[in-house]
Amino acid sequence: MISHIEGKNILVTDKYAVIDVNGVGYKIFTPTDILAKLKIGKNASFFTHLAVREDALDLYGFLEKPELDFFEMLLSVSGIGPKSALGIIGIASAETLKNAIATGNTSYLTKISGIGKKIAEKIVLELRDKLTKLGHKEGKEGFKGELDALEALKSLGYSQSEAREALKEVSPEITDISAKVKEALKILGGK
C-alpha cells in the first residue's frame, strides 16, 4: 500500500524515525545503521513495507530496494515477523546474511536475540532455494572472510555488536581479511 516515502526527518530514536510528508509524520522502523545516518531537518527517502496487524499499522523502511526485498523475503518464513526480520537485517549486511543462508550457517543467525536454532534452520531451509533461483551464488569465501574479520575484531576486545556494526560499514569491494579488519578498526576508532 505505502511503498515509498520521502520527506523531512523530524525525529530519530533508537528504533524509528519520523518523516514529515506535507504535514503528516510517518513513523518508520528501520535498522540502527540507517538511523545513525539520518540527520534532523534533512530529507530522507525510504522504500517501505506496511505491516498490518489487528491493533497497528507499522511502516518498515530501507534506503535501497534490495534491502526491502530481502526484508520481505525474510517475512515469507513462517515464525518471522517484521521485528525479527528487522533484527536479522540489523546484524550484518544483506549480502553477508544471504551468504550465511546460502552456506547453511545457522550459528550466524542464532546470534540474533529471539532467533533460536529451529527458526535459524527454518530460515535456511525456506530461503536457500529462493536465493538460488534469484541467482545468488554461494559465496563461502566472502562469508568466511567476514566471519574471520569478525573473530579478529572480537579478539582485539570489541564486542560482537560493535564488530558487526563496523563491518557493515566496510565497503563490499574490500575482500581481503586484513584490509577489512584495518578498515573496521578505522571506523571503530572514529566513534
PyRosetta script that sets phi, psi and omega in degrees:
from pyrosetta import init, pose_from_sequence

init()
pose = pose_from_sequence("MISHIEGKNILVTDKYAVIDVNGVGYKIFTPTDILAKLKIGKNASFFTHLAVREDALDLYGFLEKPELDFFEMLLSVSGIGPKSALGIIGIASAETLKNAIATGNTSYLTKISGIGKKIAEKIVLELRDKLTKLGHKEGKEGFKGELDALEALKSLGYSQSEAREALKEVSPEITDISAKVKEALKILGGK")
pose.set_psi(1, -61.7)
pose.set_omega(1, 174.6)
pose.set_phi(2, -103.2)
pose.set_psi(2, 108.0)
pose.set_omega(2, -174.5)
pose.set_phi(3, -107.3)
pose.set_psi(3, -12.9)
pose.set_omega(3, 179.2)
pose.set_phi(4, -154.1)
pose.set_psi(4, 138.9)
pose.set_omega(4, 177.3)
pose.set_phi(5, -135.8)
pose.set_psi(5, 135.1)
pose.set_omega(5, 175.9)
pose.set_phi(6, -137.1)
pose.set_psi(6, 133.3)
pose.set_omega(6, -179.9)
pose.set_phi(7, 179.4)
pose.set_psi(7, -169.3)
pose.set_omega(7, -177.3)
pose.set_phi(8, -86.4)
pose.set_psi(8, 132.9)
pose.set_omega(8, 178.3)
pose.set_phi(9, -77.8)
pose.set_psi(9, 119.9)
pose.set_omega(9, -177.8)
pose.set_phi(10, -113.0)
pose.set_psi(10, -10.8)
pose.set_omega(10, 179.4)
pose.set_phi(11, -158.0)
pose.set_psi(11, 138.4)
pose.set_omega(11, 174.6)
pose.set_phi(12, -131.3)
pose.set_psi(12, 126.3)
pose.set_omega(12, 173.4)
pose.set_phi(13, -115.8)
pose.set_psi(13, -172.2)
pose.set_omega(13, 179.0)
pose.set_phi(14, -78.3)
pose.set_psi(14, -6.6)
pose.set_omega(14, -179.5)
pose.set_phi(15, -123.4)
pose.set_psi(15, -26.2)
pose.set_omega(15, -175.2)
pose.set_phi(16, -151.2)
pose.set_psi(16, 168.1)
pose.set_omega(16, 174.6)
pose.set_phi(17, -124.3)
pose.set_psi(17, 154.7)
pose.set_omega(17, 174.4)
pose.set_phi(18, -114.0)
pose.set_psi(18, 122.7)
pose.set_omega(18, -178.0)
pose.set_phi(19, -110.1)
pose.set_psi(19, 124.0)
pose.set_omega(19, 179.3)
pose.set_phi(20, -88.5)
pose.set_psi(20, 117.7)
pose.set_omega(20, 177.3)
pose.set_phi(21, -119.3)
pose.set_psi(21, 102.5)
pose.set_omega(21, 179.3)
pose.set_phi(22, 52.8)
pose.set_psi(22, 45.1)
pose.set_omega(22, 175.8)
pose.set_phi(23, 89.0)
pose.set_psi(23, -2.4)
pose.set_omega(23, 177.8)
pose.set_phi(24, -112.1)
pose.set_psi(24, 125.4)
pose.set_omega(24, -179.8)
pose.set_phi(25, -92.6)
pose.set_psi(25, 122.8)
pose.set_omega(25, 178.4)
pose.set_phi(26, -104.2)
pose.set_psi(26, 125.2)
pose.set_omega(26, 177.2)
pose.set_phi(27, -85.6)
pose.set_psi(27, 118.6)
pose.set_omega(27, -175.9)
pose.set_phi(28, -121.4)
pose.set_psi(28, 117.5)
pose.set_omega(28, 174.6)
pose.set_phi(29, -79.0)
pose.set_psi(29, 134.6)
pose.set_omega(29, -175.7)
pose.set_phi(30, -152.3)
pose.set_psi(30, 158.7)
pose.set_omega(30, 179.7)
pose.set_phi(31, -60.4)
pose.set_psi(31, 153.8)
pose.set_omega(31, -176.2)
pose.set_phi(32, -62.0)
pose.set_psi(32, -32.8)
pose.set_omega(32, 179.5)
pose.set_phi(33, -66.2)
pose.set_psi(33, -31.7)
pose.set_omega(33, 176.5)
pose.set_phi(34, -73.5)
pose.set_psi(34, -42.9)
pose.set_omega(34, 179.0)
pose.set_phi(35, -58.1)
pose.set_psi(35, -36.9)
pose.set_omega(35, -179.1)
pose.set_phi(36, -65.6)
pose.set_psi(36, -26.2)
pose.set_omega(36, -178.7)
pose.set_phi(37, -83.7)
pose.set_psi(37, -18.3)
pose.set_omega(37, -174.3)
pose.set_phi(38, -76.6)
pose.set_psi(38, 140.7)
pose.set_omega(38, 178.1)
pose.set_phi(39, -118.9)
pose.set_psi(39, 133.8)
pose.set_omega(39, 177.6)
pose.set_phi(40, -61.8)
pose.set_psi(40, 135.6)
pose.set_omega(40, 178.5)
pose.set_phi(41, 87.3)
pose.set_psi(41, -9.4)
pose.set_omega(41, 179.2)
pose.set_phi(42, -97.8)
pose.set_psi(42, 156.4)
pose.set_omega(42, 177.8)
pose.set_phi(43, -73.5)
pose.set_psi(43, 147.4)
pose.set_omega(43, 176.7)
pose.set_phi(44, -137.3)
pose.set_psi(44, 150.0)
pose.set_omega(44, -178.6)
pose.set_phi(45, -133.7)
pose.set_psi(45, 128.3)
pose.set_omega(45, -176.8)
pose.set_phi(46, -130.2)
pose.set_psi(46, 139.5)
pose.set_omega(46, 164.5)
pose.set_phi(47, -87.8)
pose.set_psi(47, 130.4)
pose.set_omega(47, -169.5)
pose.set_phi(48, -123.7)
pose.set_psi(48, 158.0)
pose.set_omega(48, 172.6)
pose.set_phi(49, -124.1)
pose.set_psi(49, 127.9)
pose.set_omega(49, 178.4)
pose.set_phi(50, -97.1)
pose.set_psi(50, 115.6)
pose.set_omega(50, 177.7)
pose.set_phi(51, -96.6)
pose.set_psi(51, 119.4)
pose.set_omega(51, -177.8)
pose.set_phi(52, -102.0)
pose.set_psi(52, 121.9)
pose.set_omega(52, 175.1)
pose.set_phi(53, -123.3)
pose.set_psi(53, 172.4)
pose.set_omega(53, -179.3)
pose.set_phi(54, -61.5)
pose.set_psi(54, -36.5)
pose.set_omega(54, -174.7)
pose.set_phi(55, -112.2)
pose.set_psi(55, 4.9)
pose.set_omega(55, -177.7)
pose.set_phi(56, -160.6)
pose.set_psi(56, 154.4)
pose.set_omega(56, 169.4)
pose.set_phi(57, -119.4)
pose.set_psi(57, 108.5)
pose.set_omega(57, -176.6)
pose.set_phi(58, -110.4)
pose.set_psi(58, 137.3)
pose.set_omega(58, 176.4)
pose.set_phi(59, -103.3)
pose.set_psi(59, 134.0)
pose.set_omega(59, 175.7)
pose.set_phi(60, -118.6)
pose.set_psi(60, 127.6)
pose.set_omega(60, -172.6)
pose.set_phi(61, -123.9)
pose.set_psi(61, 150.8)
pose.set_omega(61, -179.2)
pose.set_phi(62, -141.2)
pose.set_psi(62, 149.3)
pose.set_omega(62, -177.2)
pose.set_phi(63, -74.8)
pose.set_psi(63, -28.8)
pose.set_omega(63, -177.4)
pose.set_phi(64, -121.0)
pose.set_psi(64, 146.5)
pose.set_omega(64, 180.0)
pose.set_phi(65, -62.6)
pose.set_psi(65, -40.5)
pose.set_omega(65, 178.3)
pose.set_phi(66, -60.8)
pose.set_psi(66, -32.6)
pose.set_omega(66, 176.2)
pose.set_phi(67, -65.2)
pose.set_psi(67, -42.8)
pose.set_omega(67, 177.3)
pose.set_phi(68, -62.5)
pose.set_psi(68, -42.7)
pose.set_omega(68, 179.6)
pose.set_phi(69, -60.9)
pose.set_psi(69, -41.7)
pose.set_omega(69, 179.1)
pose.set_phi(70, -66.8)
pose.set_psi(70, -40.5)
pose.set_omega(70, 176.3)
pose.set_phi(71, -57.4)
pose.set_psi(71, -48.0)
pose.set_omega(71, -179.5)
pose.set_phi(72, -67.1)
pose.set_psi(72, -31.5)
pose.set_omega(72, 175.5)
pose.set_phi(73, -65.0)
pose.set_psi(73, -41.3)
pose.set_omega(73, 177.3)
pose.set_phi(74, -62.8)
pose.set_psi(74, -37.5)
pose.set_omega(74, 179.4)
pose.set_phi(75, -64.9)
pose.set_psi(75, -23.1)
pose.set_omega(75, -179.9)
pose.set_phi(76, -72.1)
pose.set_psi(76, -13.7)
pose.set_omega(76, 178.0)
pose.set_phi(77, -81.7)
pose.set_psi(77, 124.6)
pose.set_omega(77, -179.8)
pose.set_phi(78, -64.8)
pose.set_psi(78, 137.1)
pose.set_omega(78, -177.8)
pose.set_phi(79, 96.6)
pose.set_psi(79, -8.8)
pose.set_omega(79, 178.2)
pose.set_phi(80, -108.2)
pose.set_psi(80, 116.0)
pose.set_omega(80, 176.5)
pose.set_phi(81, -99.2)
pose.set_psi(81, 178.7)
pose.set_omega(81, -177.8)
pose.set_phi(82, -59.0)
pose.set_psi(82, -40.2)
pose.set_omega(82, -178.9)
pose.set_phi(83, -67.9)
pose.set_psi(83, -39.4)
pose.set_omega(83, 176.8)
pose.set_phi(84, -65.5)
pose.set_psi(84, -43.9)
pose.set_omega(84, 179.4)
pose.set_phi(85, -62.0)
pose.set_psi(85, -40.1)
pose.set_omega(85, 177.9)
pose.set_phi(86, -64.8)
pose.set_psi(86, -39.3)
pose.set_omega(86, 177.0)
pose.set_phi(87, -63.0)
pose.set_psi(87, -39.3)
pose.set_omega(87, 178.8)
pose.set_phi(88, -65.2)
pose.set_psi(88, -47.1)
pose.set_omega(88, -179.1)
pose.set_phi(89, -65.6)
pose.set_psi(89, -28.8)
pose.set_omega(89, -178.8)
pose.set_phi(90, -72.6)
pose.set_psi(90, -13.4)
pose.set_omega(90, -176.0)
pose.set_phi(91, -87.5)
pose.set_psi(91, -24.1)
pose.set_omega(91, -176.8)
pose.set_phi(92, -161.5)
pose.set_psi(92, 172.9)
pose.set_omega(92, 177.9)
pose.set_phi(93, -66.8)
pose.set_psi(93, 155.6)
pose.set_omega(93, -179.9)
pose.set_phi(94, -58.6)
pose.set_psi(94, -38.7)
pose.set_omega(94, -179.8)
pose.set_phi(95, -63.3)
pose.set_psi(95, -42.8)
pose.set_omega(95, 178.3)
pose.set_phi(96, -63.6)
pose.set_psi(96, -43.1)
pose.set_omega(96, 179.4)
pose.set_phi(97, -65.1)
pose.set_psi(97, -40.3)
pose.set_omega(97, 177.9)
pose.set_phi(98, -62.9)
pose.set_psi(98, -39.3)
pose.set_omega(98, 177.7)
pose.set_phi(99, -65.6)
pose.set_psi(99, -39.5)
pose.set_omega(99, 178.0)
pose.set_phi(100, -61.8)
pose.set_psi(100, -41.3)
pose.set_omega(100, 179.5)
pose.set_phi(101, -69.8)
pose.set_psi(101, -45.0)
pose.set_omega(101, -178.4)
pose.set_phi(102, -63.7)
pose.set_psi(102, -32.8)
pose.set_omega(102, -179.5)
pose.set_phi(103, -91.8)
pose.set_psi(103, -1.6)
pose.set_omega(103, 177.4)
pose.set_phi(104, 74.0)
pose.set_psi(104, 25.3)
pose.set_omega(104, -177.6)
pose.set_phi(105, -84.2)
pose.set_psi(105, 86.4)
pose.set_omega(105, -178.3)
pose.set_phi(106, -72.9)
pose.set_psi(106, -26.0)
pose.set_omega(106, -178.4)
pose.set_phi(107, -64.6)
pose.set_psi(107, -30.2)
pose.set_omega(107, 177.7)
pose.set_phi(108, -66.3)
pose.set_psi(108, -39.2)
pose.set_omega(108, -178.3)
pose.set_phi(109, -75.6)
pose.set_psi(109, -28.6)
pose.set_omega(109, -178.0)
pose.set_phi(110, -74.8)
pose.set_psi(110, -6.6)
pose.set_omega(110, 177.1)
pose.set_phi(111, -74.3)
pose.set_psi(111, -8.1)
pose.set_omega(111, -178.7)
pose.set_phi(112, -87.2)
pose.set_psi(112, 135.7)
pose.set_omega(112, 178.8)
pose.set_phi(113, -60.4)
pose.set_psi(113, 127.2)
pose.set_omega(113, 177.4)
pose.set_phi(114, 90.8)
pose.set_psi(114, -4.1)
pose.set_omega(114, 178.5)
pose.set_phi(115, -107.6)
pose.set_psi(115, 108.7)
pose.set_omega(115, 178.4)
pose.set_phi(116, -91.3)
pose.set_psi(116, 179.7)
pose.set_omega(116, -177.3)
pose.set_phi(117, -60.8)
pose.set_psi(117, -41.7)
pose.set_omega(117, -178.0)
pose.set_phi(118, -64.7)
pose.set_psi(118, -43.2)
pose.set_omega(118, 179.3)
pose.set_phi(119, -66.8)
pose.set_psi(119, -41.4)
pose.set_omega(119, 178.9)
pose.set_phi(120, -60.8)
pose.set_psi(120, -43.2)
pose.set_omega(120, 178.0)
pose.set_phi(121, -64.0)
pose.set_psi(121, -37.8)
pose.set_omega(121, 178.7)
pose.set_phi(122, -65.0)
pose.set_psi(122, -41.7)
pose.set_omega(122, 178.0)
pose.set_phi(123, -59.7)
pose.set_psi(123, -48.4)
pose.set_omega(123, -179.8)
pose.set_phi(124, -61.4)
pose.set_psi(124, -47.5)
pose.set_omega(124, -177.3)
pose.set_phi(125, -60.8)
pose.set_psi(125, -45.0)
pose.set_omega(125, -175.1)
pose.set_phi(126, -81.4)
pose.set_psi(126, -27.5)
pose.set_omega(126, -174.7)
pose.set_phi(127, -101.8)
pose.set_psi(127, -18.8)
pose.set_omega(127, -177.7)
pose.set_phi(128, -56.4)
pose.set_psi(128, -48.7)
pose.set_omega(128, -179.3)
pose.set_phi(129, -66.6)
pose.set_psi(129, -38.5)
pose.set_omega(129, 178.9)
pose.set_phi(130, -61.8)
pose.set_psi(130, -42.4)
pose.set_omega(130, 179.3)
pose.set_phi(131, -65.4)
pose.set_psi(131, -38.5)
pose.set_omega(131, 178.5)
pose.set_phi(132, -65.1)
pose.set_psi(132, -42.6)
pose.set_omega(132, 178.8)
pose.set_phi(133, -63.5)
pose.set_psi(133, -30.8)
pose.set_omega(133, 178.3)
pose.set_phi(134, -81.6)
pose.set_psi(134, 1.8)
pose.set_omega(134, 176.5)
pose.set_phi(135, 92.1)
pose.set_psi(135, 9.7)
pose.set_omega(135, 178.3)
pose.set_phi(136, -79.4)
pose.set_psi(136, 121.8)
pose.set_omega(136, 178.4)
pose.set_phi(137, -91.1)
pose.set_psi(137, 152.1)
pose.set_omega(137, 175.7)
pose.set_phi(138, -66.2)
pose.set_psi(138, 120.9)
pose.set_omega(138, -179.8)
pose.set_phi(139, -108.4)
pose.set_psi(139, 63.2)
pose.set_omega(139, -174.5)
pose.set_phi(140, -59.1)
pose.set_psi(140, -41.1)
pose.set_omega(140, -176.8)
pose.set_phi(141, -65.0)
pose.set_psi(141, -47.2)
pose.set_omega(141, 179.4)
pose.set_phi(142, -63.9)
pose.set_psi(142, -39.1)
pose.set_omega(142, 179.8)
pose.set_phi(143, -69.7)
pose.set_psi(143, -41.1)
pose.set_omega(143, 178.1)
pose.set_phi(144, -62.1)
pose.set_psi(144, -39.0)
pose.set_omega(144, 177.4)
pose.set_phi(145, -62.3)
pose.set_psi(145, -38.9)
pose.set_omega(145, 178.2)
pose.set_phi(146, -64.5)
pose.set_psi(146, -43.5)
pose.set_omega(146, 178.4)
pose.set_phi(147, -65.3)
pose.set_psi(147, -41.3)
pose.set_omega(147, 178.6)
pose.set_phi(148, -63.4)
pose.set_psi(148, -41.8)
pose.set_omega(148, 178.8)
pose.set_phi(149, -64.9)
pose.set_psi(149, -39.7)
pose.set_omega(149, 177.8)
pose.set_phi(150, -61.5)
pose.set_psi(150, -45.8)
pose.set_omega(150, 179.7)
pose.set_phi(151, -65.2)
pose.set_psi(151, -37.7)
pose.set_omega(151, 178.7)
pose.set_phi(152, -63.0)
pose.set_psi(152, -43.5)
pose.set_omega(152, 179.0)
pose.set_phi(153, -66.4)
pose.set_psi(153, -38.2)
pose.set_omega(153, 177.8)
pose.set_phi(154, -65.0)
pose.set_psi(154, -37.7)
pose.set_omega(154, 179.5)
pose.set_phi(155, -69.3)
pose.set_psi(155, -19.7)
pose.set_omega(155, 176.5)
pose.set_phi(156, -86.2)
pose.set_psi(156, 2.2)
pose.set_omega(156, 174.2)
pose.set_phi(157, 103.4)
pose.set_psi(157, 2.4)
pose.set_omega(157, 178.3)
pose.set_phi(158, -85.9)
pose.set_psi(158, 147.4)
pose.set_omega(158, 178.2)
pose.set_phi(159, -72.4)
pose.set_psi(159, 163.8)
pose.set_omega(159, -180.0)
pose.set_phi(160, -60.7)
pose.set_psi(160, -41.3)
pose.set_omega(160, -178.3)
pose.set_phi(161, -68.6)
pose.set_psi(161, -39.9)
pose.set_omega(161, 177.2)
pose.set_phi(162, -61.7)
pose.set_psi(162, -44.9)
pose.set_omega(162, -179.1)
pose.set_phi(163, -63.9)
pose.set_psi(163, -43.5)
pose.set_omega(163, -179.9)
pose.set_phi(164, -65.0)
pose.set_psi(164, -42.2)
pose.set_omega(164, 179.0)
pose.set_phi(165, -60.7)
pose.set_psi(165, -43.5)
pose.set_omega(165, 179.9)
pose.set_phi(166, -65.8)
pose.set_psi(166, -42.8)
pose.set_omega(166, -179.3)
pose.set_phi(167, -66.7)
pose.set_psi(167, -28.6)
pose.set_omega(167, 176.4)
pose.set_phi(168, -64.9)
pose.set_psi(168, -29.2)
pose.set_omega(168, -177.8)
pose.set_phi(169, -85.9)
pose.set_psi(169, -13.4)
pose.set_omega(169, 179.1)
pose.set_phi(170, -70.9)
pose.set_psi(170, 137.5)
pose.set_omega(170, -179.1)
pose.set_phi(171, -58.4)
pose.set_psi(171, 136.0)
pose.set_omega(171, 179.6)
pose.set_phi(172, -65.0)
pose.set_psi(172, -18.2)
pose.set_omega(172, 178.9)
pose.set_phi(173, -70.8)
pose.set_psi(173, -21.5)
pose.set_omega(173, 179.2)
pose.set_phi(174, -80.8)
pose.set_psi(174, 111.0)
pose.set_omega(174, -177.2)
pose.set_phi(175, -108.5)
pose.set_psi(175, -22.2)
pose.set_omega(175, 179.2)
pose.set_phi(176, -68.7)
pose.set_psi(176, 132.4)
pose.set_omega(176, -175.3)
pose.set_phi(177, -61.2)
pose.set_psi(177, -47.4)
pose.set_omega(177, -177.9)
pose.set_phi(178, -64.9)
pose.set_psi(178, -36.1)
pose.set_omega(178, 177.3)
pose.set_phi(179, -67.3)
pose.set_psi(179, -37.9)
pose.set_omega(179, 176.5)
pose.set_phi(180, -61.2)
pose.set_psi(180, -46.0)
pose.set_omega(180, -178.4)
pose.set_phi(181, -64.4)
pose.set_psi(181, -43.2)
pose.set_omega(181, 179.6)
pose.set_phi(182, -61.8)
pose.set_psi(182, -44.3)
pose.set_omega(182, 179.9)
pose.set_phi(183, -64.5)
pose.set_psi(183, -41.9)
pose.set_omega(183, 178.6)
pose.set_phi(184, -64.1)
pose.set_psi(184, -38.5)
pose.set_omega(184, 178.8)
pose.set_phi(185, -65.1)
pose.set_psi(185, -36.7)
pose.set_omega(185, 176.2)
pose.set_phi(186, -63.1)
pose.set_psi(186, -42.3)
pose.set_omega(186, 179.0)
pose.set_phi(187, -64.3)
pose.set_psi(187, -45.6)
pose.set_omega(187, 179.4)
pose.set_phi(188, -65.9)
pose.set_psi(188, -34.2)
pose.set_omega(188, 178.8)
pose.set_phi(189, -70.1)
pose.set_psi(189, -26.4)
pose.set_omega(189, -179.0)
pose.set_phi(190, -81.7)
pose.set_psi(190, -8.0)
pose.set_omega(190, -176.7)
pose.set_phi(191, -92.1)
pose.dump_pdb("model.pdb")
